[in-house]
Amino acid sequence: MEKGTIMTDKELLFRPWAELKELQNRKLRDFVTKKLYPFSPYYREMFDRNGIKPDSIRTAEDLRRIPFTTKADLVKMSTEGKTRDLILQPSEELIKKFLPKGELLKVAATKLFRGADYLKKSLEREYRPIFLTSTAGTTTGTPMPFLYTRYDLENLKFYGQRIVDIFGMKTDETAVNLFPYAPHLAFWQVFFAGTEAGVLILSTGGGKTMGTEGNLKAIAKIKPRLLAGVPSYVYHLLKEARAQNMDLSFVKKVVLGAARAPVGFKRKLAALLTEMGASNVSVFGTYGFTEARTAWPECPTDIDVMSGYHTYPDREIFEVINPETGQPVGEGEDGEVVYSTIDSRGSALLRYRTGDYVKGGITYEPCPHCGRTVPRISSDLVRASNVKDLQISKVKGTLVNFNRLEFLLDGNSHVDEWQIEIAKKDNDPYEVDEISLYVSLLKDADPEEFKRQINKQVLADTELTFNKVEVVSHKEIQKRIEIETSVKARKIVDRRQAA
């Protein structure tokens, strides 16, 4: 690009990785020295306690000097009433004490030429929290709010524009947002994506707000090109649409969020839509978590291809670490995802251990599908909360990765819906753990043959078997997983605490 030419955002995401990394490092330096250390009570105390000088953090590699922030840290802050310590909180005293000289001169000039009142209002506009989303608390047991200022809401819109660009949505097309209406990231990211990109998006609130029948009527009326929602609810909705012999030939893309969907599950959705007249349907996922206050999309490629989640290197830094040692792993290697913001104003996190494990890590090669040069997180992600310690025998516990069972069941061509229940044998707290599978099957499935085969597959994949496999009706399984009422379907239920 010629010197002096203004680069558009779209052009930025196709620049060589070396240029993007240089920009990332520059923004990291500015953020730590001019925003985070001066105005974050939590991180200023952490830096001082560990003898870390803010101007020593100059590159992404320098982040390794900083201790991790964990979910346990967030829970402790919540129980102690200190969640506001994560929020950037400038004051006249802090500005004078901690801002670099260059920044102090800018503040002084603004005050001199625009007035003290203007300076105060501009700082309030940038830093005063006005909006929040919250974690569901399913992992920690404690919902945690994350706050946004006007600056952060503009960023949320900005991310939404990038997502819409990757999805290839045009302003004359329509979409339906089926995510539950709640203070949760997924709903609001889709909402603000539409407002920023100028795309008409009908936000129905999912089954809990309008009900499935209301959603189907809305879809039939506005004929959206794109549907977005939680995998389990989108599947439920499309099954109901098929039962009513609806024409969904206008649907071309399905965006899934709040839970990972394996290739087998994506095929099920595409097959349902094909039965209702759709053709060349793309089904693809997004990755997001409340603590980051944004989401990252896959490319709308072939169903059997997982392109990886496209990140925003000018707004954040991702690391992948060995979960046991905390040390960084190489490009493309498995590990735990660690997130750092470099462009926040409300609740800001640095080196946050997500508890999400990614197989295939991060790659810095250009995307072979869209050509963007941003880092991509492998689509093969699992949640640490689904790795549970089971007392299979009375001698010792065994760590069981329920993510594997989840992918196996979602991808099974005979399975309609399912729920895994973990409980104590005979409801006795001193007894061993038992795992039961409740499942509804598609019409062409033989229940007895399914029972025989599923435990063989589970044993081969996880070295355990279900203590009980019970085939139930579609109506009963929908009631069990609370598909119409919960923010996320209750697919894995742990009842051991009740015992």
N, C-alpha and C positions, 0 to 999 in steps of 0.2 A: 504494500500500500504506500502511495506517495506521501511524502512528508507534508503535514498540514491538512491532510484529508480527514474528515470526521468519520469515525468508524461507527456503524450502526451496531445494535446489540446482536442482531443475527450474524453479522460479519465477525464479531468478537468470538463467537462460539465455534468458529471454523479456523481461527488463527492457530499457528503451530503451538504445541504444548509448552515449548520453552518460553514463548511470549506470555502465555497464560500463567505459567508458574511465576514469572517475574512480576506480573501484575498481582498475583495472589500474595507473594511475599511482601510487596510494597503495602498492600492493604492490611496485611497482618500487622506490620510494624506500626502503621498509623492507628489501627484500632486499639492495640495494646497500650500504646503510649499516650494516646489522646482521648480515649474513651473508657476502656475497660479498667485499667489501673487507677486512673483518677476518680472514677465515679462508681465502681462496683465495690460495695462493702465486703462482699464475700471474697472476691479475687484479690483485692488489695491486701486483705489480711493474710490470704494464702501466700502471695508473693513475699510479703514481709517476713512471715514465719519461716519460709524456706530460703530466705536470703536471695531472692530472684530480683534482679534489676529489670524493670520493664523494657528499657532500651537494649537489653541483651537478647530479646526475642525478635530476631530479624528475619528468620526463614522458617518454613514449615518444619524443618528438622530440629530447630531450636525448641519447638513445643515439647520435645521429649524431656526437657528439664522441669516441666511443670507437672505436679501430681495430678492423677486422674480425679475427675468428679464422677461419683457413682450414684446408682439409684438409692443405695443406703444413705448417702449424704443428703439426697433430696428428701427422703423420708424423715431423717433427723431434723432437717430444717423445718419441715412441715409441722412435726409434732412440737417443736420448740417455738413455733410461730415466727420463724425467720425467713419465710419464702421471699420477702421483699429484699433480702440481702443480695439476691441475684439481679435485681433491677438496677440499671444505671441511674444514679441520683446526683446530678450536678448541683452544686451550691456555690455561692460567691466565694466562700472560704476554700472549698476544694479546687475551684478554678484557679485561684491565686496560688495555692500551695503546690498543685501537681501538674498543671498544664505546661508543656514546653514553651519556651519564650516566644517562638513564632506564633503559636496559638494564642498566647496572651495578647500579643500585639493585634491580632485579628479581632479578638473580643473587645479590646480597648478602642479600636477603630470603629467598630460597629456601634459601641456605646456613644462615642464622640459624635459621629455623623448621623446616626439614626435615632439616638436617644435611649435612655435606660429602659423606658417602657417597651420599646420595640425589641430590645435585647431580651428582656424577660419573657415576652410573649413568644419570641422565636425559640427560646430554650424550652418553654413549656410545650410548644407544638412538637418539638423534636423528642422530648424526653418524658412527658407526662403520660402514664398508662391510661388507655381509654377502652381497651378491649381485652378479652382473655379467652383462651381455650384451656382445656384441662385434660390430664390423663384420666383414663377410666378407673385406674387403681386396681386392675385385675392382677398385675404382677406384684405390686408392693402392698396392696391392701389399703393404700392411702392415696386418694386422688390428689394430684398436684397441679395447681394453676400456673399457666405461663402467660405473661402479660405482654401486650403490644402497645406501642405508641403510634402516633400518626405515621411516623417514619417506618415502623415495622409493617403497618397495614399497606403502605405504598409498596414495600418489598413483597408482601404477600400477593398483591395484584401483579407485580412485576414477574414473580415466579409463575403465576397463573398464565401470563402471556406467553412465557417460554414453553410451558406445558402444552398450551393450545397450538403453538407453532409446531412442536414435535408431533402432536397428534394429527396435524394437517387439517384442522378445522377451519372453515371459511365463514365469513360474517353472514352469509346468506343461509347458513345451515343452523339447525336447532339441536339441542341436547336436553336430556332429562337427568337431573341429579337425584339419585335414589338413596343417597346416604342419609342416615337418620339425622333429623334436626336436633342438634344438641351442641353444647360448647366443646365440640371435638373437631380436630383439625380437618378431617376429610371433607365434611360438609362445607366448611367455610373456604377451603382452598378451591373447591369447584365453583362455589358461588362467586368468589372474587376473580377467578379466572375468566368467567363469563363477562363480568362487568368491565374488566380491563381490556379484554380482546374484542368486545363488541359482539359477542355471540349470544344469541337468545338461549338461555338455560332455564328450564322450569325446575325449580327445587321443590320436590314433593315432600321431603322429610321421611321418605321410606315408608315401610308398612305401619309403623307406629303412629304416624300422623294422619295420612290419608287412607290407610288401608290398602291392601293389594288391589281390590276392585277399583278404588279411586285412582290408583296409579295406572291401571290398565286403560281406564277411560281417558285419562289425560294423554297417555301415549298414543292411543288411537286417534285422538283429536289433533295433536300437534305434529305427529309423524316425525319423531326425531331421527337424525342420522346417527346419533351417539347416545348410548346409555352408560351411566357411571354409577357404581354402587359397591356394596360389600358382596363378595362372591356368593355367599350362601343365600342372600336375599335376591340377588339378580337371578340365580338359578331357580329359586322358588317362583319368582314372578314370571319367568319365561315358561315354566311348566304350567302355570295357571293360564297363561296366554294360549298355549297349545291346546289345553283342555277346552278352551272356548273357541277354537279354530280361528284365532285372530290372524290377520295378514300383517306381518312385520317385515315385508320386503324392503321397506325404507331404511331399516337399521343396517348400518355398515360397520360400526365400531362399538366395542364394549370395553370400558375401562374399569378395572377392578382395583380396589384399595382396601386398606385396613386389615387385610389378611392376604397371605400369599396363595396363589392358585397354580397348581402344577399343570403341566401340559395336558394330561388326561382330562382334567376338569375343564380346561379351555376348549378342548374338543367337544365335550358334552354341550357347552353353551353354543358353540358354533353349529352343532348338529341340530339343536332345538330351533335355532333361528333359520336354518336351512329348511326344516320341515314347514316353517311358516312363511316361506317365500324369499328369504334373504339370500344373497349370494356374495361371495368374496368377502366374508366377514372377518375382520381383524379383532382378536381378543388379546388384550395386553394389560400389564399390571403397572402399579405405582408402588413406591416405597416411601413411607413417611413416618415420622413420630412426633408427638406433641412437643417434645423438648426442643426440636429444631425449628418448629413453626413453619414448615414447608414440606413439600413432597417432591419426589423425583420420578420421572416417567421412563418407561420402556418405549422403544420405537414400535409403531404399529406394523410389525413384520408378519411373516407366516406364523401360524399358531404353534408349530413345532420348534420355532426359533425363539430363544430368550436373548434379547439384545443387550441386556444390562441396563441399570438405572442411570440415566444421564444426570450428572451433578452440575453444580454452579460454582466453579472454582474461584470466581471473583467475589463470592459471598461466603464461602465456607472452606474448611479443610477437613478431609477425611483421612484417617489412618486405619490400617488393619493390624491388629496386634495378636500375639500368642496369648490366649486367655489365661494361661497358667503363669507365664513369666512376665507378661506385660510388655515384652519387647516387640518392636515392629517386625513384620514379616515382609518378604519380598513381593514384588508385583505378581499378581495372579495366584498368590498362595492363600490358603484358608486361614481364617482367624476371626476375631471379634471386631466389629465396626466401632470406631471411636470418632466422635464428631466435635468440631470446633467452629463457632461462628466467627466471622471477621467483619460483620456488618449488621450488628444489632443495636437496639437502644433500650428495649424493655428488659425482659428476662434474658440474660446472656450466659451461655455456657462455653467453657473451654475444656477440651480433652474429656468429653463426656463418654463414659463407657455405656454403650447402648444395650449390651446384653444380647445383641443380634449377631449370630454367627453366619459368615458368608463363605460358601464353598466357591473357590475361584477368585476370591479377594477383589482387588481393584485393578483395572487395566488402564493404561494411558495411551493406548493405540487408538487412532481414529475409528469411530463407529463404522463398520462395513455397510450399514444400512442407510444411514443419513449423512455420514461424512463429518459429523461434529467431532471436535478434537478434545472435548471435555473428558475428565476421568469418568469411568463407568464402573459402578458397583455390580458385581455378578448378580443375576436374578435369582440365584440359588441361595436364598436366605432362610434362616430358621430362628425362632425366638427362644431365648434361654429359659423363659418361663415355662416352656413346654418340655423341659428336661427335668424329670422328677425322680426323687430318691424313693425307691420302692423297697419295702421289707418283704421280698419274695420268700425268704426263709426267715426263721427266727434267730439266725446267727448274725447276718449282716445285711446292709442295704445294697441295692443295685441301682445305678443311674440308668434310667430308661428315657430315650429320646422319643417323645410322643410326636415330634414333627414327622418322623419317618412313618408312623402309623397314619398320621393325618394325610400325608401325600399319597400313601398307598391306597387309602379308602377313597379319597377324592378322585383319584385317577382310575379307580376300578369301574369298568364299563357296566357292571351289573348293579352298582350301588346308587340308590336314589339319595337318601340322606342318612346320617349316622350320628351317634353320640357314644363316647367312651366314658364310662363311669368307674372311678377308683374308690374303693371302700375297704373297710376292715371286715374280715371274715366274721360272720354272725354279729356284726356291729360291735365287736369286742375290741377295745383299744389295744389290748395286749396280743391280739392275733395277727396273722400275716395279712398283707395287702392282697386284694383281689381286683382283677380288671374285667369289666363286663362291656360287651359291645351290643348296643341296641341299633338296629339297622332296618331301614325300609329298602326294598329291592325293586328294581324295574320289572315290568311285566314278564319279560322273557327269561327271567332268572329262576333257577331251581333252588329253593331255599336250602334243602338238605345238601345239595352239591356245593352251594356257596359256603355253608358252614364247614364242610370238609376242607375246601380249598383255602379259605381265608386263613385258617390257623397254620397251614403249611407255609403260606406266603409270609405271614407275620413271623413265624419261627425262623425262616431263612433270613429275614431282614433284621430282626431285633433280638433273636435268641430267647424269646418268650412266647407264650400263647395266651389267648383270652381264656379266663376261667369260665366265662359264659358268653355265648353268642345267641342273642334273641332277635328273631325277625319280627318286626312290628309293622303296623299299618302306617301309611303315609300321614294320616291324621295324627296318630300318636307321636310320631317322631317330630312333627312340626310343633306339637305342644311341648315336647321335651326340650327342644333346642330354643324355644321361645322366639321363633323366626319373626313374628309380627311385633313383638314388644321389646326385645333387647336391642341395644346398640350393635352388639355382635352376637351371632348365634352361639349358644352354649354347647360347643362341640366336645370339649373335654371338661368333665365335672369331677372335682376331687371332694369326696364326702368324708374323708378320714377325720377331719377336724371335729365333725359332728359326733363321731364315736368317742 
